[in-house]
Amino acid sequence: MTWKYQREQIQQALGDARPVNRDDLLLPRDRSGQFTRKMAPPAGVIPREAAVLLLLYPRHDELCFPLTVRNTSLPQHAGEVSLPGGAVDPDDGNPINTALRETAEELGVDIAGITIWGQLSAIYIPVSNFSLTTVVGFLPAPPILCPNPHEIAEVFEAPLSRLLQPDCVITEEWQLGGQPVMVPFFALNGYKVWGATAILLSELVVRLRRMTQTAQ
């Protein structure tokens, strides 16, 4: 599968208006199988807007994307693996501009050549009260990354095809909030990619598999 074919599949997947079933996402559950994560804010609570960028680019004839390991000194989501992004500023105007600005600030990427392909579903993040929009963008060549050391401890690259491999998803029992929780995650580069990042990546996986099934 070439990156150009992957590009066509992703663009079609992002244009698919059908919703994704929550059962297909990498969401934590308790031992009885019930979801433990709130998918919407409590009544009367207005979440803050945030955005991240899933930046795709070709390398060795397949699409790859960067993931960041957040600095442990950050006040929120310290040490977590995530896509570049952050809170929407009033001057941004929309989540796309936020995702691009934050990617430039965190990774030093020249955003001038990025083409926006679309967006994934918004995700509510209870711990920080964010409504997170995932913007999907494309660069025709691998970017030069200059991570901001104040925000980013490490950057690593993952091939998109890895997300589609069955052994990439692992579920473990963790203690969260003093309770046993079954947590699914993507195993990438020795890291456990879970939480909001796993949810949004799993939505893309679901959409891509739909396209594959439709093509058969």
Secondary structure, 3 states (H helix, E strand, C coil): CCHHHHHHHHHHHHCCCCCCCHHHCCCCECCCCCECCCCCCCCCCCCEEEEEEEEEEEECCEEEEEEEEECCCCCCCCCCEECCEEECCCCCCCHHHHHHHHHHHHHCCCHHHCEEEEECCCEEECCCCEEEEEEEEECCCCCCCCCCCCCEEEEEEEEHHHHCCHHHEEEEEEEECCEEEEEEEEEECCEEECHHHHHHHHHHHHHHHHHHHHHC
